């Protein structure tokens, strides 16, 4: 079950060169299809959905349908790795490991084609994980529902863990997330006459400091939450009072209740800024992702299997404030996600993030062996 003929390192590097934004993964889709169509086709069925791909591998005696999901899109940032296979698309990079994820999925697919398990497996190549969110519309699509699985699994690279390590936990693994965009509109003017204007730089500065009080003063200290303003845009020249300002940020919580409470508090603070600075304000919550909530029993079963199988080292980790739209799949389909150690000093979304490609073989081995074990166990087949 560990044997593959595809050169996963070269595939990963080919995918790394062509990062694309969400729902625009056209080269990526065609590259993946070229590898998929080069495999033996007698057990394969292929469907496309927008820029995504669904591939079903028919089992030898199917009763259930498993699914393995990978994401496809890159991030809008300039790569600084200096690698010979660095991004060929200016200001786009696979800085979140989706190139690794796709290569793993192809390796698992090939292994299942060459040594099929009893049950069907659907490989889900999902676009737009980084935004605006491909999981929910793909989940709701006719193409996905046609092969709706009984069980779904995914992984995410983890720079902080060594190669050969798998980390996960039952219950919440990743946080609820929401984008935050606030636009303020006041009255501009000459810097020499501040009394005749409503300065949106000052209004934005006040609002940022107020937003930073939410977690420390409005969230239960036993809960976990993050409110970060990562970008402020305002003004055109040093001697012109700014008429507008825009704040861009993110909210992350480990419960949907905390998310709702924080949004209500943000709304209240923004309304106060409107009154205090005699301006108009609008709030856009942008793209929101549901928490990745691992099925407790299935995750524990996987962890127990991994500990006994020995195909990787197991770590039971803490929750993380990262966001992932895989949570929408888990809301409707039992399953789990786990971290894959890739041993790089640069974290996710860093311009120098360069995963150790030795993790590819580890991931393919773990996923294929686990799916085979689970399928045979469900069928009551003796496992050597």
Buried (B, 14 or more C-beta within 10 A) or exposed (E): BEEBEBEBBEBBBBBBBBBBBBBBBEBBBEBBBEBBEEBEEEBBBEBEBBBBBBBBBBBEEBEBBBBBBBBBBBBBBEBBBEEEBBBEBEEBBBBBBBBBBBBBBBBBBBBBBBEBBBBBBBBBBBBBBBBBBBBBBBBEBEBBEEBEBBBBBBBBBBBBBBBBBBBBBBBBBBBBBBBBBBBBBBBBBEEEEEEEBBBBBBBBBBBBEBBEEBBEEBBEEEEBBBBBBEEBEBBEEEEEBBBBBBBBBBBBBBBEEBBEBBBEBBEEBBEBBBEEBEBEBEBEEBBBBBBBBBBEEBBBBBBEBBEEBEBBBBBEBEBBBBBBBBBBBBBEBBBBBBBBBBBBEBEBBBEBBBBBBBBBBBBBBBBBBBBBBBBBBBBEBEEE
